[in-house]
C-alpha cells in the first residue's frame, strides 16, 4: 500500500518542488536593489560592481541563470552567499539542524500539551478547568512571541537564574552526527552535553510552542465536543464500552484526525517563523539566517532558505497524508 | 404467567427543547412501564417523541437544548433521573442495551467492526480500564474475535470472518444495522431498547432479527422496549403496545386487544391506515403531528380527532383504566368516570 501511494505522490511532489524552485528563483531576482552593489558597499567602483555581477552570473539572461541554478541544485550547490562568502548549502547545513531541533521540540511540547489540555477542556466543558484552558489558549495565540521570550529571559533566566538566557550550548557541542544536539549527545552518550543543550532548549522551545499549543488545544477541544455528540459515541457508551476507552481510543482517534492537517501546517509554519524566537534567544538557526539574508538582499541565501522551507512543507504534508491513510480507513480505501 | 416485576416505570415524563422560536414541549407526561421478560412496543408516527423517550431513558438526551422538566424513570429500583453521571452510566452500561435508529452514523468510522466488537466483548460493563489495558498493552487473551464472529453469524451476516476486518464505510446500511444489533446483544442485560432496528432491512432479514430477539427474550428473560412505526412488526413481536401521539401516551393494551378493539380514536386511525394487500381503500388520518411550540390545548389529538367533543379542547385527558389491563387517555372514556 505504501509503495503504491508513494508512486502516486512522488511525481506530484516533484512538480510542486519544481514550481517552488521556479517561483522563488524569479522572485529573488526581481527583489529591488542590486545585490552586487549592496555586497560591495557604496565605495566600490562601477567596474568592480560589474565584475561581481559577471562572477555571480547576474549579467546573463534569466533563463540561463535558472539553468545554472538548477544544475547547481542537482549537485547540491545553491550558489555563493554574499554575506558569508560560502556556498549557501554549507551555511544551511550548519544552521538547519538548530532550527529543526527547536521546531521539533516545540511541536512535541505543543502536541503533548495541547491534546490533553483540549480533551480536559472538552470533557469539562464550561466548567472552571475549561475556562482556564480557554483563557490560556487565547493568551497563547494572542501574546506576541518576542514579548513572551523576553519575559521568560527576564523572569526565569535572569532573575531566577534557572536557565541560560541565550545560545544553544555553553560547553562543547557533542560530536557531530545529525547536528541535532539533543540527539547527538544521546547517540554519543554525552550526558554533560545533553543537559547543557537541554537547558538551553527549554525557554526558546516553550516560547515557540505556545502558539501551536494553543491552536491544538482549541482544535482538539472543538472536535472532542463534536465527538461527544456523535451517534456512535452515544451508542457505544450505551451498550457498555468503558467510559475511558470510549474517550481515549474511540473519540480521540477521530478528533486527532481532524487536527492532523493543522498540525502539519503548523510545523511548516514554525520552520519559517521561528526567526523571532531565534533572534530573541540568539539561536543559531536557519530562520534567523533567512531573515538576515532578505534584509541584505543576499539572493542566493534567500532562495536556499525558501527552498528548504518549501521542501519542508511538502515533506510534512506528505507525512500527514500518510498518517491520514493510517488513521482513517475511509481515505485508505478510496485510493 | 404470574405477575412479573416491573423493571422500567416511567411516570409523568416531560421533556422540553429550547429552540430559537420558543420552547418546544415535546414529551408531555409520558407514562410507560415494562415488566421482566416482556416485549413492549412503543408505536406512533414519526416525530411523536418515541426516540426522545428512548434517549431520555438512555441518558443520551442532548442537554441543552433538551430539558427534563419533570417525571421519574424508575429502572430496577433507581430513579435514573436522580443518579449522577457516573452511577447512571454504570447502571446503563451493565443493565441496558440499545439498538439505534440510524445505522449510517452509529458506528465509529475509523475502527473496524472486529476492533469495536472485540473491545465490547472484552470489556463489557467495565466502567474504567487501567492504563495498561487502555493502551492495549495488557490484552486479555480471550476468544473475543470468535465470539464476535458467532454474534455476526447470529444476525445473519454472510461471511462474518470477512466482515470483522471491514470498516463501517465498506458495509451497506442493512449490514451496519445487523452489526449494531450484534453489538447490542453482547453481554447480559435486563432491558433492550430497540429504536426501529429493522427499518433498513428487507423482510426476510427482518424476520430473522425478530426471531433472534424473541429467542433472547425467552433464553435470558430479556425485557424489550421496541420502538417502531410499523404496527405489523409490533404485532409480531410485542406482548403489549403503547400508542404514542404527540408526546403523550394515547393508549396501551395487550397487542391482540389493541389491534382487535382499539379504544382511542387515534389508535383506530393508525390501524386503519395500514395498507392491506386485500381490502379496500387505504385510509389515513387527516392532518399532521402538531407543532410542539404551540401545541393544541386540551387533548393534543383533538384537531385531528373524528370524535372530538367540547371538553377535548379544554382539558387534557388522563390515562384511565378501561378494564383488561388497558389504559386509554381519551375523554370518550373518562367522561362519566366509569368502567
HADDOCK unambig.tbl for C-alpha pairs under 7 A between the chains (distance, minus, plus):
assign (segid A and resid 231 and name CA) (segid B and resid 105 and name CA) 5.86 0.50 0.50
assign (segid A and resid 231 and name CA) (segid B and resid 106 and name CA) 4.96 0.50 0.50
assign (segid A and resid 232 and name CA) (segid B and resid 105 and name CA) 6.29 0.50 0.50
assign (segid A and resid 232 and name CA) (segid B and resid 106 and name CA) 4.03 0.50 0.50
assign (segid A and resid 232 and name CA) (segid B and resid 107 and name CA) 4.92 0.50 0.50
assign (segid A and resid 232 and name CA) (segid B and resid 108 and name CA) 5.41 0.50 0.50
assign (segid A and resid 234 and name CA) (segid B and resid 60 and name CA) 6.57 0.50 0.50
assign (segid A and resid 235 and name CA) (segid B and resid 100 and name CA) 6.93 0.50 0.50
assign (segid A and resid 235 and name CA) (segid B and resid 106 and name CA) 6.40 0.50 0.50
assign (segid A and resid 237 and name CA) (segid B and resid 93 and name CA) 6.95 0.50 0.50
assign (segid A and resid 238 and name CA) (segid B and resid 58 and name CA) 6.91 0.50 0.50
assign (segid A and resid 238 and name CA) (segid B and resid 92 and name CA) 6.45 0.50 0.50
assign (segid A and resid 238 and name CA) (segid B and resid 93 and name CA) 5.48 0.50 0.50
assign (segid A and resid 238 and name CA) (segid B and resid 97 and name CA) 6.49 0.50 0.50
assign (segid A and resid 238 and name CA) (segid B and resid 98 and name CA) 6.56 0.50 0.50
assign (segid A and resid 239 and name CA) (segid B and resid 93 and name CA) 5.58 0.50 0.50
assign (segid A and resid 239 and name CA) (segid B and resid 96 and name CA) 6.99 0.50 0.50
assign (segid A and resid 239 and name CA) (segid B and resid 97 and name CA) 5.01 0.50 0.50
assign (segid A and resid 239 and name CA) (segid B and resid 98 and name CA) 6.03 0.50 0.50
assign (segid A and resid 239 and name CA) (segid B and resid 184 and name CA) 5.98 0.50 0.50
assign (segid A and resid 240 and name CA) (segid B and resid 93 and name CA) 4.09 0.50 0.50
assign (segid A and resid 240 and name CA) (segid B and resid 94 and name CA) 6.28 0.50 0.50
assign (segid A and resid 240 and name CA) (segid B and resid 120 and name CA) 6.73 0.50 0.50
assign (segid A and resid 240 and name CA) (segid B and resid 124 and name CA) 5.08 0.50 0.50
assign (segid A and resid 240 and name CA) (segid B and resid 125 and name CA) 4.89 0.50 0.50
assign (segid A and resid 241 and name CA) (segid B and resid 120 and name CA) 5.64 0.50 0.50
assign (segid A and resid 241 and name CA) (segid B and resid 123 and name CA) 6.76 0.50 0.50
assign (segid A and resid 241 and name CA) (segid B and resid 124 and name CA) 5.86 0.50 0.50
assign (segid A and resid 241 and name CA) (segid B and resid 125 and name CA) 6.68 0.50 0.50
assign (segid A and resid 242 and name CA) (segid B and resid 123 and name CA) 6.74 0.50 0.50
assign (segid A and resid 242 and name CA) (segid B and resid 125 and name CA) 6.62 0.50 0.50
assign (segid A and resid 242 and name CA) (segid B and resid 126 and name CA) 5.28 0.50 0.50
assign (segid A and resid 242 and name CA) (segid B and resid 127 and name CA) 4.73 0.50 0.50
assign (segid A and resid 242 and name CA) (segid B and resid 128 and name CA) 5.20 0.50 0.50
assign (segid A and resid 242 and name CA) (segid B and resid 129 and name CA) 6.80 0.50 0.50
assign (segid A and resid 243 and name CA) (segid B and resid 127 and name CA) 5.97 0.50 0.50
assign (segid A and resid 243 and name CA) (segid B and resid 128 and name CA) 5.92 0.50 0.50
assign (segid A and resid 244 and name CA) (segid B and resid 128 and name CA) 5.66 0.50 0.50
assign (segid A and resid 244 and name CA) (segid B and resid 129 and name CA) 6.72 0.50 0.50
assign (segid A and resid 245 and name CA) (segid B and resid 129 and name CA) 6.88 0.50 0.50
assign (segid A and resid 245 and name CA) (segid B and resid 134 and name CA) 6.09 0.50 0.50
assign (segid A and resid 254 and name CA) (segid B and resid 110 and name CA) 6.98 0.50 0.50
assign (segid A and resid 327 and name CA) (segid B and resid 110 and name CA) 6.95 0.50 0.50
assign (segid A and resid 328 and name CA) (segid B and resid 110 and name CA) 5.25 0.50 0.50
assign (segid A and resid 329 and name CA) (segid B and resid 110 and name CA) 5.86 0.50 0.50
assign (segid A and resid 330 and name CA) (segid B and resid 169 and name CA) 6.73 0.50 0.50
